Amino acid sequence: TRRRAAAALAAVATLALGATTAARNRDFRTARTLFTHDLATRPGNARLEFNLAGTLLRDHHDREGAMDLYERVIAHDVTCCPVYRNAGALAAELGRDELAGRYLELAVSQEPDQPGPVLNAAAFLESRGGTDRGVPSSKASSPCVAGGRNSGFRRNRARASAVSSTAT
């Protein structure tokens, strides 16, 4: 009787844990559902919003949804250069030239030694016939590599106040 009760309790616990695992796996089936679920439990997380924006672009071709998320990331972390690069390029694709120019300029100002933001800004200006404005030069001799010293969300917080005053 005690054995049966223990076995029944173990069976119920196993079924409950199995159901929980199945529900979690359903949430984590795709990158979109993973990031959406995580954002529901950690609202305002800039990294999750940035990653969801990339997923929306890559897997779902949802440019408007991605742009909304990039703008939310900028509201949370005004010093994140990758979001300015991506938001600037996306704004240019969406025909929002003024916004694209501002975001690309901020990306260059945050990473003046990296060729990636400079090349993006130059390509944007050239595509809009604005090469007479000039583009800041880059001191870097190697291509911009994701994960470099100035990439990601680990930004020097001393720059935040200067950048936020130009972003608004």
C-alpha positions as CSV (number, residue, x, y, z in Angstrom):
1,T,0.0,0.0,0.0
2,R,2.8,2.4,0.8
3,R,4.6,1.2,-2.2
4,R,1.6,1.7,-4.4
5,A,1.0,5.2,-3.0
6,A,4.7,6.0,-3.7
7,A,4.5,4.6,-7.2
8,A,1.3,6.5,-7.9
9,L,2.9,9.7,-6.6
10,A,6.0,9.1,-8.8
11,A,3.8,8.4,-11.8
12,V,1.8,11.6,-11.2
13,A,5.0,13.6,-10.8
14,T,6.5,12.2,-13.9
15,L,3.4,13.0,-15.9
16,A,3.4,16.6,-14.6
17,L,7.0,17.1,-15.4
18,G,6.5,15.6,-18.8
19,A,3.6,18.0,-19.5
20,T,5.7,20.9,-18.3
21,T,8.6,19.9,-20.6
22,A,6.2,19.5,-23.6
23,A,4.8,23.0,-23.0
24,R,8.3,24.5,-22.7
25,N,9.4,22.7,-25.9
26,R,6.4,24.2,-27.7
27,D,7.6,27.7,-26.6
28,F,11.1,27.0,-27.7
29,R,10.4,25.4,-31.1
30,T,11.5,28.4,-33.2
31,A,13.7,31.4,-32.5
32,R,10.6,33.6,-32.7
33,T,8.6,31.7,-30.1
34,L,11.7,31.5,-27.9
35,F,12.4,35.2,-27.9
36,T,8.7,36.1,-27.6
37,H,8.4,33.8,-24.6
38,D,11.5,35.2,-23.0
39,L,10.4,38.8,-23.6
40,A,7.1,37.9,-21.8
41,T,9.1,36.9,-18.8
42,R,11.7,39.6,-19.1
43,P,10.0,42.6,-20.7
44,G,12.3,45.4,-21.8
45,N,15.4,43.2,-22.2
46,A,17.3,45.0,-25.0
47,R,19.3,42.0,-26.0
48,L,16.2,39.8,-26.5
49,E,14.4,42.6,-28.4
50,F,17.5,43.0,-30.7
51,N,17.6,39.2,-31.3
52,L,13.9,39.0,-32.0
53,A,14.2,41.8,-34.5
54,G,16.9,39.9,-36.3
55,T,14.7,36.8,-36.3
56,L,11.8,38.7,-37.6
57,L,13.9,40.0,-40.5
58,R,15.7,36.8,-41.3
59,D,12.9,34.2,-40.9
60,H,9.7,36.1,-41.3
61,H,10.6,39.1,-43.5
62,D,8.7,41.4,-41.1
63,R,10.6,44.6,-41.6
64,E,8.1,46.8,-39.8
65,G,8.1,44.6,-36.7
66,A,11.9,44.5,-36.7
67,M,12.0,48.3,-37.0
68,D,9.7,48.7,-34.0
69,L,11.9,46.4,-32.0
70,Y,15.1,48.3,-33.0
71,E,13.5,51.5,-31.9
72,R,12.6,49.9,-28.5
73,V,16.2,48.7,-28.1
74,I,17.4,52.2,-28.8
75,A,15.0,53.5,-26.1
76,H,16.6,51.0,-23.6
77,D,20.2,51.2,-24.7
78,V,21.3,54.3,-26.6
79,T,24.9,53.2,-26.7
80,C,24.4,49.9,-28.7
81,C,26.1,50.4,-32.0
82,P,24.8,47.2,-33.7
83,V,21.2,48.4,-33.3
84,Y,22.1,51.7,-34.9
85,R,23.7,49.9,-37.9
86,N,20.8,47.6,-38.3
87,A,18.1,50.2,-37.7
88,G,19.8,52.6,-40.1
89,A,20.1,50.0,-42.9
90,L,16.5,48.9,-42.3
91,A,15.2,52.5,-42.2
92,A,16.9,53.1,-45.6
93,E,15.2,50.0,-47.0
94,L,11.9,51.3,-45.8
95,G,12.5,54.6,-47.4
96,R,12.8,56.5,-44.1
97,D,15.9,58.4,-45.2
98,E,16.0,61.0,-42.4
99,L,15.9,58.3,-39.8
100,A,18.4,56.1,-41.7
101,G,20.8,59.0,-41.9
102,R,20.5,59.8,-38.2
103,Y,21.0,56.2,-37.1
104,L,23.9,55.5,-39.4
105,E,25.6,58.8,-38.3
106,L,25.2,57.6,-34.7
107,A,26.7,54.2,-35.5
108,V,29.7,56.0,-37.1
109,S,30.1,58.3,-34.1
110,Q,30.1,55.3,-31.7
111,E,32.6,53.2,-33.7
112,P,34.7,55.7,-35.7
113,D,37.6,53.2,-35.9
114,Q,35.4,50.4,-37.4
115,P,34.9,50.3,-41.1
116,G,31.5,48.6,-41.0
117,P,29.5,51.6,-39.8
118,V,31.5,53.9,-42.1
119,L,30.9,51.8,-45.1
120,N,27.2,51.5,-44.3
121,A,26.9,55.3,-44.1
122,A,28.9,55.7,-47.3
123,A,26.7,53.3,-49.2
124,F,23.6,55.0,-47.9
125,L,24.9,58.5,-48.9
126,E,26.0,57.2,-52.3
127,S,22.6,55.5,-52.9
128,R,20.9,58.8,-52.2
129,G,23.3,60.9,-54.2
130,G,24.7,62.6,-51.1
131,T,28.4,61.7,-51.5
132,D,29.3,65.5,-51.6
133,R,28.6,65.5,-47.8
134,G,31.6,63.3,-47.2
135,V,31.9,60.3,-45.0
136,P,34.1,60.1,-41.9
137,S,37.2,57.9,-42.6
138,S,38.0,54.8,-40.6
139,K,41.4,54.2,-39.1
140,A,40.8,50.5,-39.0
141,S,42.5,48.4,-41.6
142,S,40.6,45.2,-41.1
143,P,36.9,44.4,-41.8
144,C,34.4,45.0,-39.0
145,V,33.9,41.8,-37.2
146,A,30.9,41.1,-35.0
147,G,31.9,40.7,-31.4
148,G,34.8,43.2,-31.7
149,R,35.8,45.5,-29.0
150,N,33.0,48.0,-29.5
151,S,30.2,45.7,-30.5
152,G,27.2,44.3,-28.6
153,F,25.6,45.5,-25.5
154,R,28.7,46.1,-23.4
155,R,29.1,49.7,-24.2
156,N,31.0,52.4,-22.4
157,R,28.3,54.0,-20.3
158,A,30.1,57.3,-20.3
159,R,29.0,57.8,-23.9
160,A,25.3,57.2,-23.1
161,S,24.4,60.8,-22.1
162,A,26.2,62.3,-25.2
163,V,24.5,59.9,-27.6
164,S,21.1,60.1,-26.0
165,S,21.1,63.9,-26.4
166,T,21.7,63.5,-30.2
167,A,19.3,60.6,-30.6
168,T,16.3,62.5,-29.3
